[in-house]
Each structure stands twice: as structure tokens, then as C-alpha cells.
Amino acid sequence: MKRLPPPPAPPGSDTAEVFGEILATRGFVSNVLSSMGHAPGGLRQLARLGAYCKYDTDLPERQRELSILCAARGVPYAWDHHSALAIQAGIPASAVDAIGAGRTPAELPASEQALAAYLSVLFSPAPMDDAVFAELSRHFSPRQITDITLSATYYGVLATMVKAFGVELEGEAVLKVEQDWQKAKAGL
């Protein structure tokens, strides 16, 4: 249930300007980003981080989507968006199902199992396990570990906003726009 009214975005307003920036980097303005339009300055900064996480990390699309999927678990809005994108990026549906059930998918390569295990601990109340971090470090550079963490925590922020504001999922047509945008940007 939507808890906030749509933000006013008359032409020339700060909100309309930020929505235009988001449209240019993603192909559409998602309901979750639109819901933050009441604070256009904050939305602008968050959207810039999101653009980095979507397009400028040192991660292949598959590992970026895996990071997002681990952060999206338990949030239907995020899960509906990114489970299809993860499969499109090459993650097996059985691995997506395992992540959804809170398990590290055994069918993934060791590097991706390490990524999923790391994010499982990151999003738990437990402190980071040194052995989990060491295993992640065997497969990824410090830049990639930072990008994995940034991507997952950015989507964790969005998931929190979805829960707080009761953001509703877009229709199939909008989700297809997102899938087509991913194909074009990532060369899938």
C-alpha cells in the first residue's frame, strides 16, 4: 500500500529535473526512485550512486545482479525486478531460487558462492566473519569487493525505502523496459 502521495514534479522543478536525469541513465523512473521525489536533492545523490552501481562497477553484469539479488531477498518489489534480470544475466533459475530461500547456491562457481556467502553475512546482524571475507578476497580484487558491497548496500537502501513507503511494483511493460535497457547497456 502506497504511503506517500506522488511528489509534485511540475516542469522546471528540482524534482522534474532529477526525474529527467534518472530517465536518461535508466530508461525509466522506477516507482521506488519516484517515491523519493519529495526530497529531490537526496534523490539526486542516491540516483548518482545507483547509476554507478548499475553501470560503472568493476563487476560483470552477472556478479552485479547476483549482488543485487542477495540484497533483494525478502523484498518482493526488488526481487520481482532483479530475479528476472539475474536470470537474463546468466544466473541459473535454481540458484535464484536458492538465494530466495536464504541458501548459498551450490551450483554457482566458487567465486559466486563466496560472493553470496559474504552478502549473507553482511545483511545479517552478525559481525563479518574473517573466513568468509578471506574466501571472498581469494576471488575478487579490493575494488571488486568494494563494488560488490556498494551495489548490495545501495539496493539494501532501496529495499528499505520500498518497505517504508509501501512502493508498488510497476507493471510488466515497465519491467520489460528495464530488461531491454539491461540488454542494451550490458550487451546481453
CORMO-V743296 format. One line per field, one symbol per residue. burial: I if it has 16 or more other ideal C-beta (glycine too) atoms within 10 Angstrom, else O. A space follows every 50 residues. Layout:
# CORMO-V743296
burial: ???
This chain:
# CORMO-V743296
burial: OOOOOOIOIOOOOOIOOIIOOIOOOIOIIIIIIIIIIOOIOOIIOIIOOI OOIIOOIOIOIIIIIIIIIIIIIOIOIIIOIIIIIIIIIOIOOOIIOIIO OOOIIOOIOOIIIIIIIIIIIIIOOOOOOOOIOOIIOOIIOOOIIOIIOI IIIIIIOIIOIIOOIOIOIIOOOIIOOIIOIIOOOIOO
